[in-house]
Amino acid sequence: MHTKDKLAKALVEAGLERMAVMAEAGFYHDYLSPIAYPITQLLSDLRTANTPASYALAARVRDGEFDASKEEAEAWAEQPEVKRAIAYLTDKPKRPPDL
């Protein structure tokens, strides 16, 4: 099961259906989210929910239970646009020849 779906299931179980819909869409996922710090946002949203279940779930989030898996990271890295970005960022400038 994809980690975004595991998180969505846990959010439903915690009574946080709105957040579960966001999780299913990838909003809180390391590689699918449109925001820079999805886990930080998830923790903030759980704190705002202010329920015993949301605080218990926040502890699981802090423990890394819903972090993207190695397979999800590898799938993300295989995307053509990601490969191009990595190549661009890691391309070392050529040294001028020794004179």
VENMO-V407027 format. One record per pair of residues at least 4 apart in sequence whose ideal C-beta (glycine too) atoms are under 6 Angstrom apart, sorted by sequence separation. I is the first residue (numbers start at 1). J is the second residue. D is the distance in Angstrom with one decimal. If there is no record, write none. Layout:
BEGIN
I:J:D, I:J:D
END
This chain:
BEGIN
1:5:5.1, 29:33:5.3, 68:72:4.3, 86:90:5.9, 1:6:5.5, 11:16:4.4, 22:27:4.1, 23:28:5.1, 33:38:3.7, 49:54:3.8, 60:65:4.4, 61:66:5.7, 68:73:5.6, 77:82:5.7, 26:32:3.0, 27:33:5.5, 35:41:6.0, 26:33:6.0, 11:19:4.8, 12:20:4.6, 46:54:4.4, 11:20:3.8, 28:38:4.7, 46:57:5.8, 8:20:4.5, 11:23:5.6, 46:58:4.3, 28:42:4.2, 8:23:4.0, 43:58:5.6, 7:23:4.5, 8:24:4.4, 43:61:6.0, 4:23:5.6, 42:61:5.9, 4:26:5.3, 4:29:4.6, 19:45:5.9, 16:49:5.8, 31:68:5.5, 15:53:5.9, 30:68:3.9, 14:53:3.8, 14:57:5.0, 31:76:4.0, 10:57:5.9, 7:66:4.4, 3:66:5.4, 3:68:5.6, 3:69:5.8
END
